Amino acid sequence: MNPTPVTVVAIMKAKPGQEENLRQALLALIPPTRVEPGCINYDLHVAAEDPGKFLFFENWTTKIDLDTHLANTHLREFGAKADALLAAPPEITLWSRIG
């Protein structure tokens, strides 16, 4: 039986004045993440009417692959500077495709 892929939706809002810094920090996560085992897609979006609000839409082959991703150095490094960039903790939800 094949494992069910895991979809992640992560929404982040920049502190006032940190919009571009957050954008660049998030963009820097894309290249190393896309080559990780189990990464199906890792796509960054910006809100059409709010240049400081970002959304990652991700799909992972398994929850184990996602957990491995979350423990990687580039994510830990982002986490270390997140307080200076984010207005609030990220909103992260996990989803399973049903249709």
Backbone bond lengths (Angstrom), bond angles and torsions (degrees), N, CA, C in turn:
res aa  C-N    CA-C-N  psi(-1)  N-CA   C-N-CA  omega(-1)  CA-C   N-CA-C  phi
1 M - - - 1.441 - - 1.529 109.81 -
2 N 1.329 116.81 130.78 1.453 121.41 179.55 1.524 110.74 -76.38
3 P 1.337 116.38 141.36 1.463 118.53 176.71 1.531 110.66 -67.86
4 T 1.320 116.18 153.42 1.457 121.62 178.02 1.518 108.90 -82.26
5 P 1.319 117.92 126.81 1.469 119.23 176.34 1.534 110.73 -60.93
6 V 1.313 115.11 154.36 1.457 122.33 179.26 1.522 108.29 -112.10
7 T 1.337 115.66 129.39 1.458 121.50 175.36 1.520 108.43 -103.07
8 V 1.318 115.97 136.44 1.459 122.23 178.40 1.520 108.31 -119.51
9 V 1.326 115.74 134.32 1.453 122.50 170.50 1.527 105.60 -119.60
10 A 1.323 116.02 118.44 1.468 121.51 -179.60 1.529 108.31 -123.77
11 I 1.323 115.78 123.33 1.461 121.76 -178.50 1.525 108.45 -114.88
12 M 1.331 115.26 131.59 1.457 121.73 -178.94 1.517 110.48 -132.31
13 K 1.317 115.93 140.92 1.457 122.45 179.12 1.517 108.53 -120.50
14 A 1.338 115.90 128.77 1.456 121.41 -179.63 1.522 111.80 -75.49
15 K 1.326 115.06 147.74 1.458 119.45 168.60 1.525 107.85 -64.46
16 P 1.327 117.74 150.77 1.469 119.30 176.16 1.534 110.42 -54.93
17 G 1.310 115.45 131.37 1.461 121.61 -178.98 1.520 114.14 87.58
18 Q 1.334 117.65 -8.08 1.473 121.57 -178.85 1.518 112.71 -108.45
19 E 1.326 117.84 10.75 1.462 121.75 -175.26 1.529 112.07 -56.24
20 E 1.314 117.31 -50.50 1.469 120.10 -177.34 1.532 111.41 -70.17
21 N 1.322 117.06 -37.55 1.466 119.74 177.73 1.523 111.13 -63.31
22 L 1.330 116.82 -41.81 1.463 119.54 177.58 1.521 110.33 -65.73
23 R 1.313 116.24 -43.55 1.474 120.24 179.04 1.524 110.82 -55.12
24 Q 1.321 116.56 -48.13 1.469 120.62 -178.49 1.528 111.68 -66.56
25 A 1.325 116.87 -38.68 1.469 120.04 178.74 1.527 110.75 -64.89
26 L 1.328 116.60 -39.68 1.465 119.91 179.23 1.525 111.26 -70.87
27 L 1.316 117.17 -41.76 1.465 120.28 177.52 1.526 111.28 -59.60
28 A 1.333 117.03 -34.66 1.468 121.28 -179.66 1.531 111.98 -67.25
29 L 1.323 117.53 -21.73 1.469 120.44 178.91 1.528 112.78 -74.91
30 I 1.324 116.86 -21.88 1.460 120.35 -171.35 1.534 113.82 -65.99
31 P 1.337 120.32 -54.57 1.476 118.26 -175.70 1.527 114.50 -57.34
32 P 1.354 119.68 -47.41 1.468 116.44 -179.58 1.522 113.40 -69.09
33 T 1.319 116.96 -29.62 1.462 119.67 -178.90 1.517 111.68 -72.38
34 R 1.309 117.38 -40.77 1.469 119.86 -176.19 1.520 113.87 -64.31
35 V 1.327 117.99 -18.49 1.466 120.29 178.14 1.524 112.46 -97.91
36 E 1.322 117.42 1.87 1.462 120.47 178.80 1.529 110.71 -71.14
37 P 1.330 116.82 145.64 1.464 119.54 175.01 1.522 110.56 -57.69
38 G 1.325 116.60 134.99 1.451 121.52 176.82 1.504 115.79 87.81
39 C 1.338 118.03 -6.81 1.459 120.24 178.79 1.528 109.02 -78.21
40 I 1.321 115.72 115.87 1.467 121.01 176.86 1.526 109.07 -87.54
41 N 1.326 116.53 -48.28 1.458 121.69 172.48 1.520 109.27 -155.17
42 Y 1.323 115.17 154.61 1.466 122.73 -177.91 1.518 105.22 -148.56
43 D 1.325 115.63 91.02 1.460 121.59 -169.21 1.521 111.04 -116.00
44 L 1.326 115.69 128.84 1.458 122.44 -179.95 1.520 109.39 -100.08
45 H 1.331 115.42 135.80 1.463 122.50 178.59 1.522 108.42 -127.61
46 V 1.329 115.95 153.24 1.462 121.82 172.73 1.523 107.47 -118.00
47 A 1.324 116.90 143.10 1.461 121.26 -179.75 1.528 109.64 -64.03
48 A 1.318 115.67 136.33 1.467 120.85 -177.01 1.524 112.58 -59.81
49 E 1.318 117.28 -33.63 1.463 120.11 -176.50 1.518 113.54 -112.96
50 D 1.344 117.02 11.90 1.464 120.21 179.67 1.530 108.65 -148.90
51 P 1.337 117.72 96.99 1.469 120.08 -176.42 1.529 114.34 -68.00
52 G 1.305 117.34 -2.24 1.459 120.52 177.86 1.516 113.55 -105.53
53 K 1.338 117.28 7.00 1.464 121.28 179.98 1.524 109.17 -114.99
54 F 1.329 115.67 125.86 1.456 121.83 -173.68 1.519 110.69 -125.19
55 L 1.326 115.02 151.32 1.455 121.95 179.52 1.525 108.66 -135.79
56 F 1.320 115.70 126.31 1.460 120.65 168.22 1.517 107.81 -96.44
57 F 1.324 116.20 131.27 1.456 123.32 171.61 1.514 105.78 -114.58
58 E 1.326 115.82 115.30 1.464 121.64 -172.73 1.521 110.36 -127.17
59 N 1.322 115.66 149.37 1.459 121.61 170.62 1.521 107.98 -132.90
60 W 1.329 114.13 133.38 1.462 122.10 -178.79 1.520 108.97 -124.64
61 T 1.314 116.14 144.68 1.457 121.54 -178.73 1.522 111.24 -60.34
62 T 1.337 116.91 -41.77 1.469 121.24 -179.98 1.528 109.68 -143.05
63 K 1.309 115.30 164.44 1.469 120.95 174.65 1.521 110.28 -65.09
64 I 1.314 117.63 -32.62 1.468 121.10 176.98 1.527 110.29 -62.42
65 D 1.343 117.31 -42.36 1.468 120.45 177.14 1.526 110.53 -61.73
66 L 1.315 116.95 -41.98 1.467 120.51 177.63 1.523 110.37 -62.44
67 D 1.311 117.45 -46.43 1.462 120.67 179.84 1.523 111.79 -60.64
68 T 1.329 116.61 -38.72 1.463 120.79 176.61 1.525 110.00 -63.75
69 H 1.313 116.99 -43.35 1.466 122.06 176.95 1.526 110.73 -56.92
70 L 1.320 116.34 -46.45 1.462 120.28 -176.56 1.528 112.58 -65.14
71 A 1.318 117.55 -20.91 1.464 121.68 179.67 1.531 112.65 -93.32
72 N 1.322 117.67 -4.65 1.467 120.78 -176.73 1.525 111.99 -68.84
73 T 1.314 115.02 154.86 1.458 122.45 -176.48 1.520 112.97 -56.09
74 H 1.328 118.27 -44.60 1.463 119.06 -175.68 1.526 111.86 -65.77
75 L 1.330 117.51 -30.35 1.471 119.78 176.15 1.517 110.84 -75.28
76 R 1.321 117.29 -38.69 1.471 120.52 177.22 1.530 110.13 -64.50
77 E 1.328 117.35 -39.90 1.468 120.75 178.41 1.526 110.98 -64.52
78 F 1.336 117.06 -40.67 1.458 119.73 175.89 1.530 109.89 -62.83
79 G 1.317 116.99 -43.91 1.459 121.22 179.70 1.514 113.01 -58.19
80 A 1.335 116.29 -34.10 1.465 120.35 -179.67 1.526 112.18 -67.54
81 K 1.321 118.13 -26.72 1.465 120.15 179.98 1.533 112.96 -107.32
82 A 1.323 117.12 1.25 1.460 121.00 -175.35 1.526 112.87 -61.62
83 D 1.333 118.18 -39.24 1.466 120.16 -178.57 1.522 112.15 -58.41
84 A 1.323 116.85 -34.26 1.464 120.56 179.87 1.524 112.30 -75.13
85 L 1.333 117.70 -20.62 1.460 122.24 -174.62 1.526 114.35 -104.09
86 L 1.326 116.71 -32.12 1.466 121.19 -170.61 1.527 112.46 -96.86
87 A 1.327 115.09 138.25 1.464 120.95 176.90 1.521 111.52 -74.56
88 A 1.325 117.27 -25.05 1.466 124.00 -179.52 1.519 107.72 -154.99
89 P 1.324 117.63 163.46 1.471 118.30 175.67 1.526 110.66 -58.67
90 P 1.332 117.07 148.71 1.472 119.76 178.20 1.526 110.77 -60.24
91 E 1.325 115.47 146.07 1.458 121.37 171.36 1.521 106.33 -93.79
92 I 1.320 116.92 113.09 1.462 120.81 -176.63 1.518 108.70 -123.08
93 T 1.331 114.56 125.39 1.456 119.99 177.53 1.529 109.14 -128.38
94 L 1.336 114.52 145.94 1.465 121.46 177.77 1.512 108.30 -106.55
95 W 1.334 114.99 143.07 1.455 122.17 -174.67 1.521 109.41 -133.90
96 S 1.329 115.77 153.87 1.463 122.96 173.02 1.520 107.94 -123.81
97 R 1.310 116.66 129.87 1.458 121.27 178.78 1.518 110.28 -69.50
98 I 1.332 115.65 133.85 1.465 119.59 -179.53 1.524 112.74 -121.47
99 G 1.303 117.39 -2.65 1.452 118.71 -179.54 1.488 112.97 -165.70
